[in-house]
Amino acid sequence: MNHVLIVDDEAEIRESLESILREENYLVTTAATATEALELLRDAAYDVVLLDIWLPDRDGLDTLAEIRQLDSANVPEVIIVSGHGTIEAAVRATKLGAYDFLEKPLSLDRTLIVLKNAMRARQMREDNQEFSRQLARGTVTGNSVPMKALRQQIKLMAPTNGRVLIYGESGAGKELVGRAMHAESLRKDRPFVELNCAAIPEDYIESELFGYRHGAIPGGPPEKRGTFERADGGTLFLDEVGDMSLKTQAKVLRALDEQRFLPVGASHPVHVDVRVIAATNKDLEEEIARGNFREDLFYRLNVIPFFVPPLRDRKEDIPLLVKEFLQQFGAEYGRPHAEMTEDALAALKQYHWPGNVRELRNLVERVLILNPKTQRIERRHLPMLVYREPGRDAGKANGRSEEFTSLLQAREAYERDYILKKLDEFHGNVSRAAEGLGLERSHLYRKMKALGVSIKE
């Protein structure tokens, strides 16, 4: 249901418009002053504002300018209403971003037509913004055999309406595959809406999925469109679907079967046309055996299974991914020509990457932030977590605590890595490395001997 805010200091006009618009199935809120209207707009999302140009506390056009400065995700379309309309006022309103200009006394037919068109314009603007975001994040990078096979599978399956279940570890890029599927599908011009099922508390996930009506959620906006409704005509991406409760699974199953659902507090169902792409880092067949996941829902979702390989199984893709992240964050932080040396890339390839592509992305951003004047990222600029020598410590490159049998062994491994990094940073100069470590030169030599560190390393 579309939400309209009426802002007018005349109670008779507010009440009359509210009554008419409610009969036309609009959700309506009213305000008598600009201050009250701006407070309402900051607290909830409205699709259209009918704004009187003469208000007791502030000029309507000044109020319009403030509305246009709100968070872009919540900016409504604004229709200016005036009893003393002039060409100058209409021109100024248009320049400030007003959708249209209506004169009092209002014509009911024209008001309803303009309102309907404004609603459509608002929806188109939202769809275009969402589509732009999707295009910016819909590239599956990598020339390894697993990634080439994955892209081929996406190209083959994307144009269908078959439901997709994407398997893969956390951070491997399951959402990216979902976005790529949508970008190459027949629904690419419609919304891609995502919901992380593991991030929503059980008490709220139903309202997130299906929305609610008539203030059914205390303390929330009067109405909310759920992800199923917002994805109508497009794609709904359910991330970490294995973390859904059995109760929620039953409702999702019904919504998938019937392509309709009942929002919380609503009396009539909402019909939708949604393609669902789900993702999980769990073995759902094992979860079914444990009684944690519905078998019938599994078979509804698992029409087209995909598997996203972990980064450790496609390390040849690391240079391409690093280049992509350097371009992305380099542009953001004003260093578009930043690059990484072969030595640094070799060090990254030795690491186990338990956090997968997400961990690599965060590492590249961190390195750029911590080295603001460096255009050439070298091995010494990498964090110690991935700063491992070939051979002896490669088996410990995953950083897992179970690789060590005692606290002493873990501490010695940490000290050894840190000393190696400092020696490399100062090009093997023990005296300068000792200064950097805050140690006497003789003390550092003793440490190196005890830990088996040689200058050759």
TIFI-904434 format. One record per residue (C-alpha): residue number from 1; x, y, z. Coordinates in pm, 1 decimal. Layout:
! residues N
num:c1:c2:c3
NUM:X:Y:Z
...
! end
This chain:
! residues 457
num:c1:c2:c3
1:0.0:0.0:0.0
2:138.0:341.2:-101.5
3:193.2:593.8:176.5
4:98.5:961.7:134.5
5:183.3:1249.3:368.1
6:-53.3:1549.0:354.4
7:98.3:1874.3:485.7
8:-151.7:2161.5:516.8
9:-236.2:2402.9:797.0
10:-612.0:2390.0:716.6
11:-771.2:2103.7:909.1
12:-1068.8:2087.3:671.6
13:-843.7:2027.2:369.0
14:-636.3:1767.2:555.9
15:-944.6:1574.7:666.8
16:-1111.1:1593.1:325.1
17:-801.3:1471.4:137.6
18:-735.6:1201.5:394.9
19:-1090.4:1065.1:358.9
20:-1074.2:1062.4:-22.7
21:-730.1:901.3:-42.3
22:-815.3:632.2:210.8
23:-1112.0:536.9:-8.1
24:-861.5:501.4:-294.4
25:-662.7:253.7:-77.8
26:-378.4:488.6:8.6
27:-219.5:484.1:352.9
28:-240.1:846.1:474.2
29:-66.0:1051.5:742.5
30:-125.3:1423.4:798.3
31:75.3:1714.2:940.7
32:-21.8:2077.0:1007.9
33:328.5:2229.3:1006.5
34:658.0:2193.3:824.3
35:835.3:2097.0:1146.4
36:592.4:1813.2:1211.5
37:619.4:1694.9:850.3
38:1001.0:1683.3:856.1
39:994.9:1484.1:1181.5
40:756.1:1232.2:1023.7
41:973.6:1205.7:713.1
42:1283.2:1129.4:920.4
43:1102.8:855.6:1112.9
44:929.1:669.6:828.7
45:927.3:626.2:450.5
46:660.2:800.1:241.0
47:603.0:764.7:-131.1
48:444.4:1105.9:-199.6
49:405.4:1430.9:-5.5
50:121.3:1674.6:-81.2
51:280.9:1995.2:45.8
52:102.3:2326.7:91.4
53:315.4:2623.3:-14.0
54:190.6:2843.9:273.9
55:264.9:2698.7:617.7
56:253.0:2877.8:955.0
57:611.5:2799.0:1061.6
58:799.9:2783.1:732.1
59:768.8:2851.4:362.4
60:659.5:2539.9:169.8
61:933.2:2576.4:-91.8
62:1199.4:2597.2:177.9
63:1047.7:2282.3:326.1
64:1066.7:2118.0:-16.8
65:1438.0:2199.0:-33.5
66:1489.7:2030.6:306.0
67:1295.5:1723.4:196.9
68:1520.4:1686.6:-107.1
69:1821.5:1679.4:127.5
70:1697.0:1370.7:311.9
71:1865.1:1031.6:272.0
72:1827.2:947.3:-97.0
73:1673.4:610.1:-10.8
74:1381.4:786.0:162.3
75:1320.7:1091.6:-56.0
76:953.2:1094.5:-162.3
77:801.1:1262.3:-465.1
78:661.8:1603.7:-364.4
79:351.2:1766.3:-510.1
80:321.4:2135.9:-423.4
81:-30.0:2265.2:-342.8
82:-110.2:2638.9:-342.0
83:-411.6:2863.2:-318.3
84:-218.9:3155.5:-462.9
85:-28.4:2989.9:-743.9
86:202.0:3192.9:-962.9
87:418.5:3099.5:-1258.3
88:727.2:3203.6:-1061.5
89:634.4:2974.9:-770.0
90:567.1:2682.7:-1004.5
91:901.2:2730.7:-1181.6
92:1088.8:2753.0:-851.8
93:912.1:2441.6:-719.6
94:1008.2:2248.1:-1031.5
95:1371.5:2357.6:-1003.2
96:1375.1:2242.4:-640.5
97:1259.7:1897.4:-749.3
98:880.4:1905.5:-707.1
99:700.9:1644.3:-916.4
100:404.1:1871.5:-996.6
101:214.9:2183.5:-889.9
102:-157.7:2184.5:-799.1
103:-375.7:2490.8:-741.7
104:-656.9:2525.1:-488.0
105:-942.8:2455.7:-497.0
106:-822.3:2110.3:-585.9
107:-977.8:1914.3:-868.9
108:-1035.4:1561.0:-736.5
109:-977.1:1392.7:-1071.4
110:-656.7:1583.7:-1144.2
111:-526.7:1529.2:-791.2
112:-575.1:1153.3:-816.7
113:-412.2:1137.1:-1161.8
114:-108.9:1340.3:-1053.1
115:-79.4:1133.5:-735.8
116:-91.0:807.2:-930.5
117:175.2:931.4:-1173.6
118:395.2:1046.4:-884.5
119:368.0:701.4:-727.1
120:475.4:543.3:-1054.0
121:769.7:784.8:-1085.8
122:881.1:704.1:-731.1
123:870.7:329.9:-803.8
124:1067.6:372.8:-1126.6
125:1330.6:576.5:-943.5
126:1367.7:306.2:-678.7
127:1393.1:35.0:-945.1
128:1659.6:229.5:-1137.8
129:1866.4:287.8:-822.7
130:1845.6:-78.6:-731.0
131:1934.9:-185.2:-1084.2
132:2241.6:42.1:-1085.3
133:2358.1:-109.8:-757.1
134:2309.4:-458.3:-895.5
135:2516.2:-388.3:-1208.4
136:2796.3:-248.4:-995.6
137:2817.0:-569.0:-790.5
138:2735.4:-841.7:-1041.6
139:3074.6:-954.3:-1176.5
140:3215.0:-1300.8:-1104.5
141:3593.8:-1261.0:-1125.8
142:3844.2:-1539.1:-1194.7
143:4009.7:-1737.9:-1473.4
144:4054.3:-2060.7:-1277.3
145:3884.2:-2374.0:-1405.9
146:3616.9:-2372.7:-1128.4
147:3524.8:-2008.8:-1197.1
148:3509.1:-2056.8:-1573.9
149:3275.1:-2350.9:-1516.5
150:3066.5:-2141.6:-1275.8
151:3028.4:-1856.2:-1525.6
152:2924.8:-2104.2:-1793.7
153:2664.6:-2249.8:-1557.8
154:2533.5:-1900.4:-1479.5
155:2503.4:-1816.5:-1847.6
156:2312.6:-2138.5:-1913.4
157:2073.5:-2123.5:-1616.8
158:2018.6:-1749.1:-1567.5
159:1756.4:-1701.2:-1844.9
160:1529.4:-1965.0:-1685.8
161:1288.3:-1916.9:-1395.5
162:1418.9:-2222.9:-1211.0
163:1494.3:-2173.4:-843.3
164:1862.5:-2185.0:-751.9
165:2038.0:-2306.6:-437.6
166:2397.2:-2184.7:-402.8
167:2636.0:-2375.1:-175.3
168:2963.4:-2236.2:-47.9
169:3161.0:-2126.2:257.0
170:3104.3:-1787.3:418.1
171:3272.7:-1512.8:219.3
172:3318.0:-1724.8:-94.8
173:3094.6:-1498.8:-306.6
174:2750.8:-1663.9:-303.3
175:2568.8:-1329.4:-313.6
176:2782.6:-1221.4:-609.5
177:2678.2:-1534.6:-799.4
178:2315.3:-1458.3:-716.3
179:2353.0:-1105.2:-851.5
180:2523.0:-1234.1:-1165.9
181:2234.5:-1477.8:-1216.9
182:1986.7:-1191.1:-1189.3
183:2189.3:-961.8:-1418.1
184:2177.9:-1222.4:-1698.6
185:1817.2:-1326.7:-1640.1
186:1495.8:-1216.4:-1810.6
187:1419.1:-1024.2:-1489.1
188:1730.9:-807.9:-1502.8
189:1527.3:-485.3:-1537.7
190:1336.9:-561.7:-1217.8
191:1456.3:-549.1:-853.3
192:1709.8:-779.3:-690.9
193:1619.6:-792.1:-320.7
194:1833.6:-969.5:-64.2
195:1766.8:-1089.6:289.2
196:2021.4:-1245.4:524.2
197:1813.4:-1500.3:716.5
198:2083.3:-1541.3:981.9
199:2095.2:-1169.0:1061.2
200:1724.0:-1121.2:1139.8
201:1591.0:-1218.1:1486.6
202:1325.9:-1489.2:1478.8
203:1056.9:-1249.5:1605.8
204:1104.8:-1017.7:1306.8
205:1189.2:-1239.7:1011.0
206:825.0:-1297.3:914.6
207:761.2:-922.6:889.5
208:1087.2:-881.5:694.0
209:979.2:-1147.9:445.0
210:611.7:-1064.1:409.2
211:574.0:-711.6:551.3
212:291.4:-584.3:768.6
213:-11.1:-356.5:753.5
214:-196.6:-108.8:974.8
215:74.0:-66.2:1236.4
216:86.1:-437.3:1325.3
217:441.7:-397.8:1461.4
218:450.7:-171.3:1772.2
219:701.2:111.0:1743.1
220:754.2:59.5:1368.8
221:622.2:250.8:1065.4
222:244.9:219.7:1001.3
223:316.2:-12.9:708.6
224:610.0:-204.3:563.5
225:653.3:-390.9:236.2
226:833.9:-719.8:287.0
227:1113.1:-855.5:70.2
228:876.0:-1080.8:-125.1
229:662.5:-781.0:-220.6
230:959.7:-557.2:-303.2
231:1102.6:-829.4:-526.8
232:779.6:-863.6:-727.0
233:871.5:-923.4:-1091.3
234:1237.0:-968.5:-999.3
235:1460.9:-1187.9:-785.2
236:1461.9:-1255.1:-411.2
237:1798.5:-1368.1:-272.4
238:1767.1:-1555.9:58.8
239:2115.4:-1574.6:208.2
240:2196.2:-1833.4:477.5
241:1857.1:-1997.8:424.3
242:1970.5:-2289.1:642.9
243:1937.8:-2062.9:949.1
244:1561.7:-2016.0:906.7
245:1339.6:-2160.7:1178.6
246:1103.3:-2444.9:1089.0
247:805.5:-2213.3:1145.1
248:936.5:-1958.8:894.4
249:1033.1:-2235.5:651.6
250:670.5:-2351.1:640.3
251:549.2:-2001.2:546.2
252:819.9:-1956.6:282.2
253:727.4:-2295.7:134.8
254:364.8:-2188.4:99.5
255:463.0:-1853.5:-52.7
256:681.3:-2034.0:-308.2
257:406.0:-2278.5:-400.6
258:125.1:-2022.4:-428.2
259:321.6:-1706.6:-519.1
260:108.6:-1523.7:-268.6
261:121.3:-1450.3:104.7
262:-59.0:-1262.9:379.7
263:131.3:-971.2:534.8
264:113.6:-947.2:914.1
265:-207.1:-766.0:1007.9
266:-350.9:-777.4:652.9
267:-690.0:-917.8:556.2
268:-615.5:-981.9:186.6
269:-324.0:-1177.9:36.6
270:-61.6:-1018.9:-187.9
271:10.3:-1192.5:-519.8
272:367.4:-1176.6:-652.4
273:584.5:-1312.3:-931.8
274:923.6:-1377.6:-770.4
275:1219.7:-1595.3:-861.1
276:1394.4:-1717.1:-546.7
277:1769.0:-1776.3:-529.7
278:1881.6:-1918.8:-196.3
279:2230.2:-1965.2:-52.3
280:2374.2:-2158.4:238.5
281:2706.3:-2252.5:397.9
282:2547.9:-2559.6:558.1
283:2493.1:-2914.9:435.8
284:2113.5:-2899.4:407.8
285:2075.5:-3273.7:364.0
286:2254.8:-3317.9:694.8
287:2028.6:-3048.7:847.8
288:1724.6:-3241.8:719.1
289:1851.4:-3557.8:889.5
290:1884.2:-3361.9:1214.5
291:1532.1:-3225.6:1181.5
292:1647.6:-2865.5:1135.9
293:1536.8:-2815.0:774.1
294:1221.4:-2915.4:587.8
295:1278.1:-3172.2:319.0
296:993.4:-3037.2:103.0
297:1141.2:-2685.5:111.8
298:1484.0:-2826.1:19.9
299:1342.3:-2987.0:-294.7
300:1160.0:-2664.2:-387.4
301:1483.5:-2462.3:-360.3
302:1732.0:-2716.1:-495.4
303:1605.8:-2712.4:-855.0
304:1939.5:-2582.1:-986.6
305:2229.4:-2639.0:-741.7
306:2543.3:-2424.1:-766.1
307:2870.9:-2457.5:-577.1
308:3104.7:-2162.1:-521.7
309:3460.3:-2288.9:-456.3
310:3657.2:-2148.2:-160.6
311:3944.3:-1912.7:-240.6
312:4206.5:-2166.5:-127.8
313:4095.7:-2391.7:-416.9
314:4145.0:-2120.3:-678.5
315:4447.0:-1922.6:-565.6
316:4540.6:-1847.4:-926.2
317:4250.5:-1598.1:-918.6
318:4409.9:-1393.4:-638.3
319:4602.9:-1150.6:-867.0
320:4283.4:-1069.4:-1062.5
321:4082.3:-1020.6:-744.1
322:4353.2:-801.4:-591.2
323:4363.1:-587.3:-904.7
324:3984.6:-546.5:-893.4
325:3986.2:-450.0:-524.4
326:4279.3:-210.2:-570.9
327:4087.3:-33.6:-848.0
328:3773.4:-18.6:-637.8
329:3931.3:108.6:-316.1
330:4201.5:306.4:-495.4
331:3932.9:517.8:-660.2
332:3754.1:554.4:-326.8
333:4066.7:664.0:-137.9
334:4219.1:876.4:-414.4
335:4488.8:630.1:-525.8
336:4369.2:490.4:-859.0
337:4714.9:367.9:-965.4
338:4796.2:153.9:-660.4
339:4941.1:-186.1:-747.1
340:5078.4:-492.6:-567.4
341:5421.6:-644.8:-628.5
342:5473.5:-1004.4:-739.7
343:5642.4:-1079.1:-407.1
344:5336.0:-959.4:-216.6
345:5102.0:-1158.0:-442.4
346:5316.0:-1467.6:-384.9
347:5274.2:-1419.2:-9.0
348:4896.3:-1392.7:-49.7
349:4892.0:-1717.6:-246.8
350:5059.3:-1899.5:42.2
351:4782.7:-1807.3:285.7
352:4492.6:-2045.0:354.0
353:4213.9:-1776.8:337.4
354:3962.1:-1911.2:589.2
355:3749.7:-1598.7:527.6
356:3763.7:-1647.3:150.1
357:3715.8:-1358.1:-96.0
358:3559.8:-1137.0:170.5
359:3876.4:-1165.6:379.4
360:4093.2:-1078.7:77.7
361:3875.9:-777.8:-3.4
362:3899.3:-650.7:355.5
363:4276.3:-704.8:356.4
364:4327.1:-496.7:40.7
365:4117.9:-214.4:184.3
366:4307.5:-228.2:516.0
367:4647.3:-217.5:344.4
368:4545.3:89.7:143.3
369:4414.2:266.9:454.1
370:4722.0:190.1:666.2
371:4968.4:292.0:393.2
372:4819.6:617.8:259.4
373:5132.2:732.3:72.9
374:5217.6:399.1:-86.3
375:5128.9:333.9:-448.9
376:5330.8:12.5:-469.2
377:5212.1:-246.2:-215.2
378:5502.0:-471.8:-115.6
379:5523.0:-787.1:93.1
380:5624.8:-590.3:401.7
381:5300.0:-391.1:386.0
382:5086.9:-702.4:434.9
383:4947.2:-782.2:781.2
384:5130.1:-1049.2:975.1
385:4836.5:-1289.0:944.5
386:4927.2:-1359.3:583.2
387:5298.1:-1282.9:616.8
388:5425.7:-1638.6:596.6
389:5751.1:-1774.2:454.6
390:5736.0:-2054.5:195.8
391:5786.0:-2410.3:310.9
392:5828.4:-2435.3:684.9
393:5527.5:-2223.8:792.0
394:5309.1:-2277.5:486.2
395:5118.8:-2553.1:661.7
396:5028.3:-2306.9:937.6
397:4915.8:-2038.4:697.3
398:4553.0:-2098.0:774.7
399:4609.5:-1936.3:1113.5
400:4402.6:-2202.0:1297.2
401:4479.9:-2248.8:1665.9
402:4454.7:-2628.0:1634.8
403:4786.3:-2627.6:1442.0
404:4963.4:-2563.5:1774.8
405:4987.8:-2810.0:2062.1
406:5068.0:-2552.6:2331.4
407:5047.6:-2182.5:2407.8
408:5429.3:-2165.4:2404.1
409:5440.0:-2306.5:2050.1
410:5177.0:-2056.6:1929.7
411:5365.0:-1764.8:2090.8
412:5697.2:-1870.5:1937.0
413:5536.1:-1898.4:1592.3
414:5392.6:-1547.4:1632.2
415:5727.2:-1403.5:1746.7
416:5909.9:-1575.9:1461.4
417:5671.1:-1431.9:1200.8
418:5692.8:-1084.8:1351.1
419:6072.9:-1086.6:1356.2
420:6083.6:-1209.8:995.8
421:5852.4:-930.7:891.2
422:6065.1:-665.3:1061.6
423:6384.3:-804.2:908.5
424:6223.3:-795.0:565.7
425:6094.6:-443.8:628.3
426:6450.2:-324.6:702.5
427:6604.4:-536.0:421.9
428:6789.9:-769.5:660.8
429:6949.8:-492.9:869.0
430:6948.5:-645.5:1219.9
431:7030.4:-319.4:1399.1
432:6738.6:-129.9:1242.2
433:6507.7:-428.2:1291.1
434:6604.1:-435.4:1660.2
435:6516.8:-64.0:1686.4
436:6183.1:-130.5:1519.6
437:6114.7:-411.9:1765.8
438:6225.2:-210.5:2066.8
439:6502.0:-460.9:2150.1
440:6877.4:-449.3:2200.6
441:7065.8:-582.3:1897.8
442:7221.1:-862.4:2107.0
443:6879.8:-955.0:2247.5
444:6739.2:-982.9:1895.1
445:7027.5:-1207.9:1788.6
446:6954.6:-1438.8:2084.2
447:6585.9:-1443.3:1994.5
448:6662.5:-1523.0:1632.5
449:6889.9:-1808.8:1734.2
450:6632.4:-1950.9:1975.9
451:6354.9:-1932.4:1715.2
452:6568.5:-2065.0:1428.2
453:6556.3:-1740.4:1226.5
454:6847.8:-1677.6:991.3
455:6941.5:-1365.4:795.7
456:6911.3:-1565.5:473.2
457:6540.0:-1605.0:540.5
! end
